[in-house]
Amino acid sequence: MTLASMTGFARSEGADNGLTWAWELRSVNGRGLELRFRLPTGLDTLEPALRDLAGKVLKRGNVTANLTVRREEALQLLPDMPALERMLALAQDLHRRVPGSAAPSAEGLLALPGVLRQATPEQASPEQTEALAAATAAAVRAGFVAALDQLVTARRGEGNRLEATLRGQLAEIAALCAQAATEAADQPALQQARMLANLRALLTEQPGLPEDRIAQEVALLASKSDVREELDRLDAHLHAAQALLAEGENIGRRLDFLVQEFNREANTLCSKSASVKLTATGLKLKATIEQLREQVQNIE
């Protein structure tokens, strides 16, 4: 299955029955699926059906759907006969009064303000009005479906890029875990030897403590500094993450939880470290896990 991001943008435009419209869909990260519609008055009744369409293809993300609509009607101009007659009478009177002036022309009269007015459209029947509204709703709905398809494609395209990044980060985590395993191989023995040396020095100054009891306590402390268990769990988490990426669809929540487990084991490894090298590797591991977490926040 294809990995999908929660971020994306889509736009669709169209025209029908003198109506022009444009959909813009924007999607960003979110805990669940939150849809916000901004629809013009008269088309807001479409929202429940549009929500249902979006919910079938989107599972997570904060999505804003904005619809702008403009109706373009042919402009019909008719002469205002009373105004035209008044202007004609005035023009003829001026022509008589001003010697050598040109006689009034039709073009000149019609260009005067107030002579032409916009035609009033005939009242449509209820059946015509209902049919026009249904056609408009169908066109707008089809435009939303087109924009939704574009958004899904955009989110999957971003998901493909995210997958490549995530696999690279998981490979880096695996390499750091292998390095930590090498650096921690002798850690329990070194830790035990160091503790025994310190305790023998203490016994020299303060004799009386049973040495075998002290050795038991040292062995217990040394076992607590063994990080093999943390490294084994990190390896298991790596395999689980790879399996989720192979699954692909709707894995964001599960992968986010898994990254928290990654971080918990890395913290424990650092706290148990008894060497500068292992601590440095543990800190690099934590930094890479944090980078992984930031990318996982974008996955649907």
C-alpha positions as a Markdown table, in Angstrom:
| # | Residue | x | y | z |
|---|---|---|---|---|
| 1 | Met | 0.0 | 0.0 | 0.0 |
| 2 | Thr | 1.1 | 3.6 | -0.6 |
| 3 | Leu | 2.3 | 5.7 | 2.3 |
| 4 | Ala | 0.4 | 9.0 | 2.6 |
| 5 | Ser | 1.3 | 12.3 | 4.2 |
| 6 | Met | -1.2 | 14.5 | 5.9 |
| 7 | Thr | 0.0 | 17.7 | 4.1 |
| 8 | Gly | -1.2 | 18.6 | 0.6 |
| 9 | Phe | -3.0 | 21.2 | -1.6 |
| 10 | Ala | -5.4 | 20.9 | -4.5 |
| 11 | Arg | -7.4 | 23.3 | -6.6 |
| 12 | Ser | -10.2 | 22.7 | -9.2 |
| 13 | Glu | -12.1 | 25.2 | -11.3 |
| 14 | Gly | -15.1 | 25.0 | -13.6 |
| 15 | Ala | -18.1 | 26.7 | -15.2 |
| 16 | Asp | -21.6 | 25.6 | -15.9 |
| 17 | Asn | -24.9 | 27.4 | -16.7 |
| 18 | Gly | -23.3 | 30.9 | -16.3 |
| 19 | Leu | -21.7 | 29.9 | -13.0 |
| 20 | Thr | -17.9 | 29.8 | -12.4 |
| 21 | Trp | -16.5 | 28.1 | -9.3 |
| 22 | Ala | -13.2 | 27.2 | -7.7 |
| 23 | Trp | -12.4 | 24.7 | -5.0 |
| 24 | Glu | -9.3 | 25.0 | -2.8 |
| 25 | Leu | -8.4 | 22.1 | -0.5 |
| 26 | Arg | -5.6 | 22.5 | 2.1 |
| 27 | Ser | -4.5 | 19.7 | 4.4 |
| 28 | Val | -2.0 | 19.8 | 7.4 |
| 29 | Asn | -1.2 | 17.5 | 10.3 |
| 30 | Gly | -3.8 | 16.5 | 12.8 |
| 31 | Arg | -4.5 | 13.9 | 15.5 |
| 32 | Gly | -7.6 | 12.7 | 13.6 |
| 33 | Leu | -9.7 | 13.9 | 10.7 |
| 34 | Glu | -11.1 | 17.4 | 11.0 |
| 35 | Leu | -12.9 | 18.9 | 8.0 |
| 36 | Arg | -13.8 | 22.6 | 7.7 |
| 37 | Phe | -16.0 | 23.8 | 4.9 |
| 38 | Arg | -16.4 | 27.4 | 3.7 |
| 39 | Leu | -19.4 | 27.4 | 1.4 |
| 40 | Pro | -21.4 | 30.3 | -0.1 |
| 41 | Thr | -25.0 | 30.8 | 1.1 |
| 42 | Gly | -27.3 | 28.5 | -0.9 |
| 43 | Leu | -24.7 | 25.8 | -1.4 |
| 44 | Asp | -24.1 | 25.1 | 2.3 |
| 45 | Thr | -26.7 | 22.3 | 2.1 |
| 46 | Leu | -24.0 | 20.2 | 0.2 |
| 47 | Glu | -21.7 | 20.0 | 3.3 |
| 48 | Pro | -23.0 | 16.7 | 4.7 |
| 49 | Ala | -22.6 | 14.8 | 1.4 |
| 50 | Leu | -19.2 | 16.4 | 0.8 |
| 51 | Arg | -18.0 | 15.4 | 4.3 |
| 52 | Asp | -19.1 | 11.8 | 3.6 |
| 53 | Leu | -17.0 | 11.8 | 0.4 |
| 54 | Ala | -13.9 | 13.2 | 2.1 |
| 55 | Gly | -14.2 | 10.8 | 5.0 |
| 56 | Lys | -14.1 | 7.8 | 2.7 |
| 57 | Val | -10.6 | 8.6 | 1.3 |
| 58 | Leu | -9.0 | 10.7 | 4.1 |
| 59 | Lys | -8.3 | 9.2 | 7.6 |
| 60 | Arg | -6.3 | 11.9 | 9.4 |
| 61 | Gly | -5.4 | 15.6 | 8.9 |
| 62 | Asn | -6.9 | 19.0 | 9.3 |
| 63 | Val | -8.5 | 19.8 | 6.0 |
| 64 | Thr | -10.0 | 23.1 | 4.9 |
| 65 | Ala | -12.3 | 23.2 | 1.8 |
| 66 | Asn | -13.0 | 26.6 | 0.4 |
| 67 | Leu | -15.5 | 27.2 | -2.4 |
| 68 | Thr | -15.8 | 30.5 | -4.3 |
| 69 | Val | -18.6 | 31.0 | -6.7 |
| 70 | Arg | -19.4 | 33.7 | -9.3 |
| 71 | Arg | -22.4 | 33.9 | -11.6 |
| 72 | Glu | -21.7 | 35.5 | -15.0 |
| 73 | Glu | -24.9 | 36.6 | -16.8 |
| 74 | Ala | -24.9 | 38.3 | -20.2 |
| 75 | Leu | -25.4 | 42.0 | -19.8 |
| 76 | Gln | -28.5 | 43.2 | -21.8 |
| 77 | Leu | -28.9 | 46.9 | -22.2 |
| 78 | Leu | -32.2 | 48.6 | -23.3 |
| 79 | Pro | -32.8 | 52.3 | -24.0 |
| 80 | Asp | -34.7 | 54.3 | -21.3 |
| 81 | Met | -37.1 | 55.9 | -23.7 |
| 82 | Pro | -38.2 | 58.8 | -21.5 |
| 83 | Ala | -34.6 | 59.7 | -20.8 |
| 84 | Leu | -33.7 | 59.3 | -24.5 |
| 85 | Glu | -36.5 | 61.7 | -25.5 |
| 86 | Arg | -35.4 | 64.3 | -23.0 |
| 87 | Met | -31.8 | 64.1 | -24.2 |
| 88 | Leu | -32.9 | 64.3 | -27.8 |
| 89 | Ala | -35.0 | 67.3 | -27.2 |
| 90 | Leu | -32.2 | 69.0 | -25.3 |
| 91 | Ala | -29.6 | 68.2 | -28.1 |
| 92 | Gln | -31.9 | 69.5 | -30.8 |
| 93 | Asp | -32.5 | 72.7 | -28.9 |
| 94 | Leu | -28.8 | 73.2 | -28.5 |
| 95 | His | -28.2 | 72.5 | -32.2 |
| 96 | Arg | -30.7 | 75.3 | -33.1 |
| 97 | Arg | -29.1 | 77.7 | -30.6 |
| 98 | Val | -25.5 | 77.0 | -31.6 |
| 99 | Pro | -24.7 | 77.9 | -35.3 |
| 100 | Gly | -22.5 | 75.5 | -37.1 |
| 101 | Ser | -22.9 | 72.7 | -34.5 |
| 102 | Ala | -23.4 | 69.1 | -35.6 |
| 103 | Ala | -26.9 | 67.6 | -35.5 |
| 104 | Pro | -27.4 | 65.0 | -32.7 |
| 105 | Ser | -26.6 | 61.4 | -33.6 |
| 106 | Ala | -27.9 | 58.2 | -32.3 |
| 107 | Glu | -24.4 | 57.0 | -31.2 |
| 108 | Gly | -23.8 | 60.2 | -29.3 |
| 109 | Leu | -27.2 | 60.1 | -27.6 |
| 110 | Leu | -26.9 | 56.4 | -26.6 |
| 111 | Ala | -23.4 | 57.1 | -25.1 |
| 112 | Leu | -24.9 | 59.7 | -22.6 |
| 113 | Pro | -25.2 | 58.5 | -19.0 |
| 114 | Gly | -28.6 | 57.3 | -18.0 |
| 115 | Val | -29.9 | 56.7 | -21.6 |
| 116 | Leu | -29.2 | 52.9 | -21.4 |
| 117 | Arg | -30.3 | 50.7 | -18.6 |
| 118 | Gln | -29.7 | 47.0 | -17.8 |
| 119 | Ala | -32.6 | 44.8 | -18.9 |
| 120 | Thr | -34.6 | 43.1 | -16.1 |
| 121 | Pro | -34.6 | 39.3 | -16.6 |
| 122 | Glu | -37.9 | 37.6 | -16.9 |
| 123 | Gln | -39.1 | 35.8 | -13.8 |
| 124 | Ala | -38.1 | 32.1 | -14.0 |
| 125 | Ser | -40.7 | 29.4 | -13.1 |
| 126 | Pro | -40.2 | 27.4 | -9.9 |
| 127 | Glu | -39.4 | 24.3 | -12.0 |
| 128 | Gln | -36.7 | 26.2 | -13.9 |
| 129 | Thr | -35.3 | 27.6 | -10.7 |
| 130 | Glu | -35.2 | 24.1 | -9.1 |
| 131 | Ala | -33.5 | 22.6 | -12.2 |
| 132 | Leu | -30.9 | 25.3 | -12.3 |
| 133 | Ala | -30.1 | 24.8 | -8.6 |
| 134 | Ala | -29.8 | 21.1 | -9.1 |
| 135 | Ala | -27.5 | 21.5 | -12.0 |
| 136 | Thr | -25.3 | 24.0 | -10.1 |
| 137 | Ala | -25.1 | 21.6 | -7.1 |
| 138 | Ala | -24.1 | 18.7 | -9.3 |
| 139 | Ala | -21.4 | 20.8 | -11.0 |
| 140 | Val | -20.0 | 22.0 | -7.7 |
| 141 | Arg | -20.0 | 18.5 | -6.3 |
| 142 | Ala | -18.2 | 17.2 | -9.3 |
| 143 | Gly | -15.6 | 19.9 | -8.8 |
| 144 | Phe | -15.1 | 18.9 | -5.2 |
| 145 | Val | -14.6 | 15.2 | -6.2 |
| 146 | Ala | -11.9 | 16.4 | -8.7 |
| 147 | Ala | -10.2 | 18.5 | -6.0 |
| 148 | Leu | -10.4 | 15.6 | -3.5 |
| 149 | Asp | -8.7 | 13.3 | -6.0 |
| 150 | Gln | -5.9 | 15.8 | -6.5 |
| 151 | Leu | -5.5 | 16.1 | -2.8 |
| 152 | Val | -5.2 | 12.4 | -2.3 |
| 153 | Thr | -2.6 | 12.2 | -5.1 |
| 154 | Ala | -0.6 | 15.1 | -3.6 |
| 155 | Arg | -0.6 | 13.5 | -0.1 |
| 156 | Arg | 0.5 | 10.2 | -1.6 |
| 157 | Gly | 3.3 | 11.9 | -3.5 |
| 158 | Glu | 4.5 | 13.5 | -0.3 |
| 159 | Gly | 4.2 | 10.2 | 1.4 |
| 160 | Asn | 6.5 | 8.6 | -1.1 |
| 161 | Arg | 9.2 | 11.2 | -0.3 |
| 162 | Leu | 8.6 | 10.7 | 3.4 |
| 163 | Glu | 9.1 | 6.9 | 3.1 |
| 164 | Ala | 12.5 | 7.4 | 1.5 |
| 165 | Thr | 13.5 | 9.7 | 4.4 |
| 166 | Leu | 12.1 | 7.3 | 7.1 |
| 167 | Arg | 13.9 | 4.3 | 5.7 |
| 168 | Gly | 17.2 | 6.3 | 5.7 |
| 169 | Gln | 16.7 | 7.3 | 9.3 |
| 170 | Leu | 15.8 | 3.7 | 10.3 |
| 171 | Ala | 19.0 | 2.5 | 8.6 |
| 172 | Glu | 21.0 | 5.1 | 10.6 |
| 173 | Ile | 19.4 | 3.9 | 13.8 |
| 174 | Ala | 20.3 | 0.3 | 12.9 |
| 175 | Ala | 23.9 | 1.3 | 12.3 |
| 176 | Leu | 24.1 | 3.2 | 15.6 |
| 177 | Cys | 22.7 | 0.2 | 17.5 |
| 178 | Ala | 25.3 | -2.0 | 15.9 |
| 179 | Gln | 28.0 | 0.5 | 17.0 |
| 180 | Ala | 26.6 | 0.6 | 20.5 |
| 181 | Ala | 26.6 | -3.2 | 20.7 |
| 182 | Thr | 30.3 | -3.2 | 19.9 |
| 183 | Glu | 31.1 | -0.5 | 22.4 |
| 184 | Ala | 29.0 | -2.1 | 25.1 |
| 185 | Ala | 30.3 | -5.7 | 24.7 |
| 186 | Asp | 32.9 | -5.3 | 27.6 |
| 187 | Gln | 30.9 | -2.8 | 29.7 |
| 188 | Pro | 29.7 | -5.2 | 32.5 |
| 189 | Ala | 33.2 | -6.7 | 33.1 |
| 190 | Leu | 34.8 | -3.2 | 33.0 |
| 191 | Gln | 32.2 | -1.8 | 35.3 |
| 192 | Gln | 32.6 | -4.8 | 37.8 |
| 193 | Ala | 36.4 | -4.5 | 37.8 |
| 194 | Arg | 36.2 | -0.7 | 38.4 |
| 195 | Met | 33.8 | -1.2 | 41.3 |
| 196 | Leu | 35.9 | -4.0 | 42.8 |
| 197 | Ala | 39.0 | -1.8 | 42.7 |
| 198 | Asn | 37.2 | 1.1 | 44.4 |
| 199 | Leu | 35.8 | -1.2 | 47.1 |
| 200 | Arg | 39.1 | -2.9 | 47.8 |
| 201 | Ala | 40.6 | 0.5 | 48.3 |
| 202 | Leu | 37.8 | 1.3 | 50.7 |
| 203 | Leu | 38.3 | -2.0 | 52.6 |
| 204 | Thr | 41.9 | -1.1 | 53.1 |
| 205 | Glu | 40.9 | 2.0 | 54.9 |
| 206 | Gln | 37.9 | 0.5 | 56.6 |
| 207 | Pro | 38.3 | -3.3 | 57.2 |
| 208 | Gly | 35.5 | -5.5 | 58.4 |
| 209 | Leu | 33.1 | -5.6 | 55.5 |
| 210 | Pro | 32.6 | -9.2 | 54.1 |
| 211 | Glu | 34.3 | -9.3 | 50.8 |
| 212 | Asp | 32.0 | -12.0 | 49.3 |
| 213 | Arg | 28.9 | -9.9 | 50.0 |
| 214 | Ile | 30.6 | -6.9 | 48.4 |
| 215 | Ala | 31.4 | -9.0 | 45.4 |
| 216 | Gln | 27.7 | -10.0 | 45.1 |
| 217 | Glu | 26.6 | -6.4 | 45.2 |
| 218 | Val | 29.2 | -5.4 | 42.6 |
| 219 | Ala | 28.0 | -8.2 | 40.3 |
| 220 | Leu | 24.4 | -7.0 | 40.7 |
| 221 | Leu | 25.4 | -3.4 | 39.8 |
| 222 | Ala | 27.4 | -4.6 | 36.9 |
| 223 | Ser | 24.4 | -6.6 | 35.6 |
| 224 | Lys | 22.3 | -3.5 | 35.7 |
| 225 | Ser | 24.8 | -1.7 | 33.5 |
| 226 | Asp | 24.3 | -4.4 | 30.8 |
| 227 | Val | 22.6 | -2.7 | 27.8 |
| 228 | Arg | 22.0 | -5.9 | 25.7 |
| 229 | Glu | 18.3 | -6.0 | 26.6 |
| 230 | Glu | 17.8 | -2.4 | 25.4 |
| 231 | Leu | 19.7 | -3.2 | 22.2 |
| 232 | Asp | 17.6 | -6.3 | 21.6 |
| 233 | Arg | 14.4 | -4.2 | 22.1 |
| 234 | Leu | 15.7 | -1.5 | 19.7 |
| 235 | Asp | 16.3 | -4.2 | 17.1 |
| 236 | Ala | 12.8 | -5.5 | 17.6 |
| 237 | His | 11.4 | -2.0 | 17.1 |
| 238 | Leu | 13.4 | -1.6 | 13.9 |
| 239 | His | 11.8 | -4.7 | 12.5 |
| 240 | Ala | 8.4 | -3.6 | 13.5 |
| 241 | Ala | 8.9 | -0.2 | 11.9 |
| 242 | Gln | 10.0 | -1.8 | 8.6 |
| 243 | Ala | 6.9 | -4.0 | 8.7 |
| 244 | Leu | 4.7 | -0.9 | 9.2 |
| 245 | Leu | 6.3 | 0.8 | 6.2 |
| 246 | Ala | 5.7 | -2.2 | 4.1 |
| 247 | Glu | 2.0 | -2.2 | 5.2 |
| 248 | Gly | 1.9 | 1.5 | 4.2 |
| 249 | Glu | -1.7 | 2.6 | 4.7 |
| 250 | Asn | -3.0 | 4.4 | 7.8 |
| 251 | Ile | 0.1 | 3.6 | 9.9 |
| 252 | Gly | 0.8 | 7.1 | 11.4 |
| 253 | Arg | -0.6 | 6.5 | 14.9 |
| 254 | Arg | 1.1 | 3.1 | 15.3 |
| 255 | Leu | 4.4 | 4.4 | 14.0 |
| 256 | Asp | 4.2 | 7.4 | 16.3 |
| 257 | Phe | 3.7 | 5.0 | 19.3 |
| 258 | Leu | 6.7 | 2.9 | 18.1 |
| 259 | Val | 9.0 | 5.9 | 18.0 |
| 260 | Gln | 8.1 | 6.6 | 21.6 |
| 261 | Glu | 9.4 | 3.1 | 22.4 |
| 262 | Phe | 12.5 | 3.8 | 20.4 |
| 263 | Asn | 13.1 | 6.9 | 22.5 |
| 264 | Arg | 12.5 | 5.1 | 25.8 |
| 265 | Glu | 15.1 | 2.4 | 25.1 |
| 266 | Ala | 17.7 | 5.0 | 23.9 |
| 267 | Asn | 17.2 | 7.0 | 27.2 |
| 268 | Thr | 17.8 | 3.8 | 29.2 |
| 269 | Leu | 20.9 | 2.9 | 27.2 |
| 270 | Cys | 22.4 | 6.4 | 27.9 |
| 271 | Ser | 21.6 | 6.1 | 31.6 |
| 272 | Lys | 23.4 | 2.7 | 31.8 |
| 273 | Ser | 26.4 | 3.8 | 29.8 |
| 274 | Ala | 29.7 | 3.5 | 31.6 |
| 275 | Ser | 31.9 | 4.8 | 28.8 |
| 276 | Val | 32.3 | 8.1 | 26.9 |
| 277 | Lys | 32.1 | 6.3 | 23.6 |
| 278 | Leu | 28.8 | 4.5 | 24.4 |
| 279 | Thr | 27.3 | 7.7 | 25.8 |
| 280 | Ala | 28.2 | 9.6 | 22.6 |
| 281 | Thr | 26.7 | 6.9 | 20.5 |
| 282 | Gly | 23.6 | 6.9 | 22.6 |
| 283 | Leu | 23.2 | 10.7 | 22.2 |
| 284 | Lys | 23.5 | 10.3 | 18.4 |
| 285 | Leu | 20.9 | 7.6 | 18.6 |
| 286 | Lys | 18.5 | 9.9 | 20.5 |
| 287 | Ala | 19.0 | 12.7 | 18.0 |
| 288 | Thr | 18.3 | 10.4 | 15.0 |
| 289 | Ile | 15.1 | 9.1 | 16.8 |
| 290 | Glu | 14.0 | 12.7 | 17.3 |
| 291 | Gln | 14.4 | 13.4 | 13.6 |
| 292 | Leu | 12.4 | 10.2 | 12.9 |
| 293 | Arg | 9.7 | 11.4 | 15.3 |
| 294 | Glu | 9.4 | 14.8 | 13.5 |
| 295 | Gln | 8.9 | 13.0 | 10.1 |
| 296 | Val | 6.4 | 10.5 | 11.5 |
| 297 | Gln | 4.2 | 13.4 | 12.6 |
| 298 | Asn | 3.4 | 14.0 | 8.9 |
| 299 | Ile | 2.1 | 10.5 | 8.2 |
| 300 | Glu | -1.6 | 9.7 | 7.8 |
